[in-house]
Amino acid sequence: MILLIKKATPACFLERYRERERERLCQIIQLRINERILKKEAEK
């Protein structure tokens, strides 16, 4: 990991990091939505 960070420019590294964070946030949001849907289905 350290070698890759040194080779990559900070800007590129930040962009990749932000993309990963966005993907994580999207996954968390999708999981929460799925949980709500499952709860509604279970209540019926």
N, CA, C and O atoms as a CHARMM CRD file, in Angstrom:
* protein
*
  176
    1    1 MET  N      0.82600  -1.21200   0.00000 PROA 1      0.00000
    2    1 MET  CA     0.00000   0.00000   0.00000 PROA 1      0.00000
    3    1 MET  C      0.86200   1.26400   0.00000 PROA 1      0.00000
    4    1 MET  O      0.60100   2.19700  -0.76000 PROA 1      0.00000
    5    2 ILE  N      1.88100   1.29100   0.84800 PROA 2      0.00000
    6    2 ILE  CA     2.71200   2.48900   0.97800 PROA 2      0.00000
    7    2 ILE  C      3.38700   2.81900  -0.35100 PROA 2      0.00000
    8    2 ILE  O      3.42200   3.98100  -0.75600 PROA 2      0.00000
    9    3 LEU  N      3.92000   1.80900  -1.02900 PROA 3      0.00000
   10    3 LEU  CA     4.59300   2.04300  -2.31200 PROA 3      0.00000
   11    3 LEU  C      3.62300   2.62800  -3.33500 PROA 3      0.00000
   12    3 LEU  O      3.97300   3.54800  -4.07300 PROA 3      0.00000
   13    4 LEU  N      2.40200   2.09000  -3.37600 PROA 4      0.00000
   14    4 LEU  CA     1.41600   2.58300  -4.33500 PROA 4      0.00000
   15    4 LEU  C      1.08800   4.04600  -4.06100 PROA 4      0.00000
   16    4 LEU  O      0.95600   4.84600  -4.98700 PROA 4      0.00000
   17    5 ILE  N      0.95800   4.38400  -2.78400 PROA 5      0.00000
   18    5 ILE  CA     0.62500   5.76500  -2.42400 PROA 5      0.00000
   19    5 ILE  C      1.75600   6.70500  -2.85400 PROA 5      0.00000
   20    5 ILE  O      1.49000   7.79500  -3.36100 PROA 5      0.00000
   21    6 LYS  N      3.00700   6.29600  -2.65900 PROA 6      0.00000
   22    6 LYS  CA     4.14800   7.14400  -3.03600 PROA 6      0.00000
   23    6 LYS  C      4.19400   7.34800  -4.54700 PROA 6      0.00000
   24    6 LYS  O      4.48500   8.45000  -5.01200 PROA 6      0.00000
   25    7 LYS  N      3.91100   6.30400  -5.31500 PROA 7      0.00000
   26    7 LYS  CA     3.95600   6.41000  -6.77700 PROA 7      0.00000
   27    7 LYS  C      2.81300   7.27000  -7.30500 PROA 7      0.00000
   28    7 LYS  O      3.01200   8.08000  -8.21100 PROA 7      0.00000
   29    8 ALA  N      1.62900   7.10100  -6.74900 PROA 8      0.00000
   30    8 ALA  CA     0.46400   7.84700  -7.22800 PROA 8      0.00000
   31    8 ALA  C      0.53700   9.30000  -6.76900 PROA 8      0.00000
   32    8 ALA  O      1.03500   9.59300  -5.68200 PROA 8      0.00000
   33    9 THR  N      0.03700  10.20500  -7.60800 PROA 9      0.00000
   34    9 THR  CA     0.00000  11.61200  -7.20900 PROA 9      0.00000
   35    9 THR  C     -1.11000  11.78600  -6.17800 PROA 9      0.00000
   36    9 THR  O     -2.11300  11.07400  -6.22900 PROA 9      0.00000
   37   10 PRO  N     -0.94700  12.72400  -5.24200 PROA 10     0.00000
   38   10 PRO  CA    -1.96700  12.93300  -4.20700 PROA 10     0.00000
   39   10 PRO  C     -3.36400  13.16000  -4.77400 PROA 10     0.00000
   40   10 PRO  O     -4.34500  12.66200  -4.22300 PROA 10     0.00000
   41   11 ALA  N     -3.45800  13.90600  -5.86800 PROA 11     0.00000
   42   11 ALA  CA    -4.76900  14.19700  -6.46300 PROA 11     0.00000
   43   11 ALA  C     -5.45300  12.90700  -6.91100 PROA 11     0.00000
   44   11 ALA  O     -6.63600  12.69700  -6.64400 PROA 11     0.00000
   45   12 CYS  N     -4.69800  12.04600  -7.59200 PROA 12     0.00000
   46   12 CYS  CA    -5.26900  10.77900  -8.06000 PROA 12     0.00000
   47   12 CYS  C     -5.69400   9.92600  -6.87100 PROA 12     0.00000
   48   12 CYS  O     -6.76000   9.31000  -6.88300 PROA 12     0.00000
   49   13 PHE  N     -4.84500   9.89900  -5.84200 PROA 13     0.00000
   50   13 PHE  CA    -5.15600   9.09600  -4.66300 PROA 13     0.00000
   51   13 PHE  C     -6.43200   9.59700  -3.99600 PROA 13     0.00000
   52   13 PHE  O     -7.28400   8.80300  -3.59700 PROA 13     0.00000
   53   14 LEU  N     -6.56100  10.92100  -3.87600 PROA 14     0.00000
   54   14 LEU  CA    -7.75600  11.49800  -3.25100 PROA 14     0.00000
   55   14 LEU  C     -9.00300  11.15900  -4.05300 PROA 14     0.00000
   56   14 LEU  O    -10.04000  10.82700  -3.47900 PROA 14     0.00000
   57   15 GLU  N     -8.90800  11.24200  -5.38400 PROA 15     0.00000
   58   15 GLU  CA   -10.06700  10.92700  -6.22400 PROA 15     0.00000
   59   15 GLU  C    -10.49800   9.48400  -6.01800 PROA 15     0.00000
   60   15 GLU  O    -11.68700   9.19900  -5.88100 PROA 15     0.00000
   61   16 ARG  N     -9.52200   8.56500  -5.99500 PROA 16     0.00000
   62   16 ARG  CA    -9.85100   7.15200  -5.79400 PROA 16     0.00000
   63   16 ARG  C    -10.48200   6.94800  -4.42400 PROA 16     0.00000
   64   16 ARG  O    -11.44800   6.19900  -4.28300 PROA 16     0.00000
   65   17 TYR  N     -9.92500   7.62500  -3.40500 PROA 17     0.00000
   66   17 TYR  CA   -10.45000   7.49200  -2.04300 PROA 17     0.00000
   67   17 TYR  C    -11.89100   7.99600  -1.98000 PROA 17     0.00000
   68   17 TYR  O    -12.75200   7.36100  -1.37200 PROA 17     0.00000
   69   18 ARG  N    -12.14300   9.13200  -2.60600 PROA 18     0.00000
   70   18 ARG  CA   -13.50600   9.68800  -2.61300 PROA 18     0.00000
   71   18 ARG  C    -14.47100   8.75000  -3.31400 PROA 18     0.00000
   72   18 ARG  O    -15.60000   8.56500  -2.86000 PROA 18     0.00000
   73   19 GLU  N    -14.03200   8.15400  -4.42600 PROA 19     0.00000
   74   19 GLU  CA   -14.89600   7.21000  -5.15100 PROA 19     0.00000
   75   19 GLU  C    -15.25500   6.03200  -4.25600 PROA 19     0.00000
   76   19 GLU  O    -16.40500   5.59400  -4.23000 PROA 19     0.00000
   77   20 ARG  N    -14.26900   5.52000  -3.52300 PROA 20     0.00000
   78   20 ARG  CA   -14.52900   4.38900  -2.61900 PROA 20     0.00000
   79   20 ARG  C    -15.51400   4.78700  -1.53500 PROA 20     0.00000
   80   20 ARG  O    -16.42100   4.02300  -1.20500 PROA 20     0.00000
   81   21 GLU  N    -15.33800   5.99400  -0.97400 PROA 21     0.00000
   82   21 GLU  CA   -16.24500   6.47200   0.07300 PROA 21     0.00000
   83   21 GLU  C    -17.66100   6.60000  -0.48000 PROA 21     0.00000
   84   21 GLU  O    -18.62200   6.23700   0.19900 PROA 21     0.00000
   85   22 ARG  N    -17.80300   7.11100  -1.70700 PROA 22     0.00000
   86   22 ARG  CA   -19.13800   7.23200  -2.32000 PROA 22     0.00000
   87   22 ARG  C    -19.76100   5.86000  -2.47700 PROA 22     0.00000
   88   22 ARG  O    -20.94200   5.67200  -2.18700 PROA 22     0.00000
   89   23 GLU  N    -18.96300   4.88800  -2.94100 PROA 23     0.00000
   90   23 GLU  CA   -19.48300   3.53100  -3.12500 PROA 23     0.00000
   91   23 GLU  C    -19.95800   2.96300  -1.79400 PROA 23     0.00000
   92   23 GLU  O    -21.00700   2.32200  -1.72500 PROA 23     0.00000
   93   24 ARG  N    -19.17200   3.20100  -0.72300 PROA 24     0.00000
   94   24 ARG  CA   -19.56400   2.70500   0.60500 PROA 24     0.00000
   95   24 ARG  C    -20.87100   3.33700   1.03600 PROA 24     0.00000
   96   24 ARG  O    -21.76900   2.64700   1.51900 PROA 24     0.00000
   97   25 LEU  N    -20.98500   4.66000   0.86100 PROA 25     0.00000
   98   25 LEU  CA   -22.21200   5.35300   1.25600 PROA 25     0.00000
   99   25 LEU  C    -23.40600   4.81400   0.48200 PROA 25     0.00000
  100   25 LEU  O    -24.47200   4.59900   1.05800 PROA 25     0.00000
  101   26 CYS  N    -23.23900   4.59400  -0.81100 PROA 26     0.00000
  102   26 CYS  CA   -24.32800   4.05800  -1.63600 PROA 26     0.00000
  103   26 CYS  C    -24.73500   2.68000  -1.13800 PROA 26     0.00000
  104   26 CYS  O    -25.92400   2.37200  -1.06400 PROA 26     0.00000
  105   27 GLN  N    -23.75600   1.85200  -0.79600 PROA 27     0.00000
  106   27 GLN  CA   -24.05600   0.50300  -0.31000 PROA 27     0.00000
  107   27 GLN  C    -24.81300   0.56600   1.00800 PROA 27     0.00000
  108   27 GLN  O    -25.77100  -0.18000   1.20900 PROA 27     0.00000
  109   28 ILE  N    -24.38600   1.45800   1.91800 PROA 28     0.00000
  110   28 ILE  CA   -25.05900   1.59800   3.21300 PROA 28     0.00000
  111   28 ILE  C    -26.50100   2.04900   3.00400 PROA 28     0.00000
  112   28 ILE  O    -27.41700   1.52300   3.63500 PROA 28     0.00000
  113   29 ILE  N    -26.70300   3.02900   2.11400 PROA 29     0.00000
  114   29 ILE  CA   -28.05600   3.53300   1.84200 PROA 29     0.00000
  115   29 ILE  C    -28.92400   2.41600   1.27400 PROA 29     0.00000
  116   29 ILE  O    -30.07300   2.25200   1.68500 PROA 29     0.00000
  117   30 GLN  N    -28.38100   1.64500   0.32700 PROA 30     0.00000
  118   30 GLN  CA   -29.13700   0.54100  -0.26500 PROA 30     0.00000
  119   30 GLN  C    -29.50700  -0.48600   0.79700 PROA 30     0.00000
  120   30 GLN  O    -30.62500  -1.00100   0.79800 PROA 30     0.00000
  121   31 LEU  N    -28.57300  -0.78900   1.70400 PROA 31     0.00000
  122   31 LEU  CA   -28.85600  -1.76400   2.75900 PROA 31     0.00000
  123   31 LEU  C    -29.98700  -1.26200   3.65100 PROA 31     0.00000
  124   31 LEU  O    -30.87700  -2.03200   4.01200 PROA 31     0.00000
  125   32 ARG  N    -29.96100   0.01800   4.01000 PROA 32     0.00000
  126   32 ARG  CA   -31.01200   0.58100   4.86600 PROA 32     0.00000
  127   32 ARG  C    -32.36300   0.52700   4.16900 PROA 32     0.00000
  128   32 ARG  O    -33.37100   0.18700   4.78900 PROA 32     0.00000
  129   33 ILE  N    -32.38600   0.86400   2.87400 PROA 33     0.00000
  130   33 ILE  CA   -33.63800   0.81500   2.11200 PROA 33     0.00000
  131   33 ILE  C    -34.15200  -0.62100   2.07200 PROA 33     0.00000
  132   33 ILE  O    -35.34300  -0.86300   2.26400 PROA 33     0.00000
  133   34 ASN  N    -33.24900  -1.57600   1.82300 PROA 34     0.00000
  134   34 ASN  CA   -33.65100  -2.98300   1.78000 PROA 34     0.00000
  135   34 ASN  C    -34.21800  -3.42300   3.12100 PROA 34     0.00000
  136   34 ASN  O    -35.20100  -4.16400   3.16600 PROA 34     0.00000
  137   35 GLU  N    -33.60300  -2.97000   4.22400 PROA 35     0.00000
  138   35 GLU  CA   -34.09700  -3.32900   5.55600 PROA 35     0.00000
  139   35 GLU  C    -35.51100  -2.79300   5.76100 PROA 35     0.00000
  140   35 GLU  O    -36.36700  -3.49700   6.29700 PROA 35     0.00000
  141   36 ARG  N    -35.76200  -1.56200   5.34100 PROA 36     0.00000
  142   36 ARG  CA   -37.09800  -0.97300   5.48500 PROA 36     0.00000
  143   36 ARG  C    -38.11600  -1.76100   4.67400 PROA 36     0.00000
  144   36 ARG  O    -39.22000  -2.02800   5.14700 PROA 36     0.00000
  145   37 ILE  N    -37.74100  -2.13400   3.44700 PROA 37     0.00000
  146   37 ILE  CA   -38.64600  -2.90500   2.58900 PROA 37     0.00000
  147   37 ILE  C    -38.95400  -4.24800   3.24700 PROA 37     0.00000
  148   37 ILE  O    -40.10700  -4.67700   3.28000 PROA 37     0.00000
  149   38 LEU  N    -37.92500  -4.90800   3.76900 PROA 38     0.00000
  150   38 LEU  CA   -38.13000  -6.21300   4.41000 PROA 38     0.00000
  151   38 LEU  C    -39.03900  -6.07300   5.62900 PROA 38     0.00000
  152   38 LEU  O    -39.89900  -6.92300   5.86000 PROA 38     0.00000
  153   39 LYS  N    -38.85500  -5.00500   6.41300 PROA 39     0.00000
  154   39 LYS  CA   -39.70400  -4.79000   7.59000 PROA 39     0.00000
  155   39 LYS  C    -41.15500  -4.58400   7.16700 PROA 39     0.00000
  156   39 LYS  O    -42.06500  -5.13700   7.78500 PROA 39     0.00000
  157   40 LYS  N    -41.37700  -3.79500   6.12200 PROA 40     0.00000
  158   40 LYS  CA   -42.74200  -3.56100   5.63200 PROA 40     0.00000
  159   40 LYS  C    -43.35900  -4.86600   5.15500 PROA 40     0.00000
  160   40 LYS  O    -44.52900  -5.13500   5.42700 PROA 40     0.00000
  161   41 GLU  N    -42.57800  -5.68500   4.44000 PROA 41     0.00000
  162   41 GLU  CA   -43.07800  -6.97600   3.95400 PROA 41     0.00000
  163   41 GLU  C    -43.42000  -7.88700   5.12800 PROA 41     0.00000
  164   41 GLU  O    -44.41200  -8.61400   5.08300 PROA 41     0.00000
  165   42 ALA  N    -42.60100  -7.85100   6.17800 PROA 42     0.00000
  166   42 ALA  CA   -42.82400  -8.71300   7.34200 PROA 42     0.00000
  167   42 ALA  C    -44.07800  -8.28800   8.10000 PROA 42     0.00000
  168   42 ALA  O    -44.76800  -9.13000   8.67500 PROA 42     0.00000
  169   43 GLU  N    -44.38200  -6.98300   8.10600 PROA 43     0.00000
  170   43 GLU  CA   -45.55200  -6.48800   8.83500 PROA 43     0.00000
  171   43 GLU  C    -46.85800  -6.89100   8.16700 PROA 43     0.00000
  172   43 GLU  O    -47.88100  -7.01700   8.84000 PROA 43     0.00000
  173   44 LYS  N    -46.84000  -7.09700   6.84700 PROA 44     0.00000
  174   44 LYS  CA   -48.07400  -7.42500   6.12100 PROA 44     0.00000
  175   44 LYS  C    -48.64000  -8.76400   6.56200 PROA 44     0.00000
  176   44 LYS  O    -49.67600  -9.19300   6.05300 PROA 44     0.00000
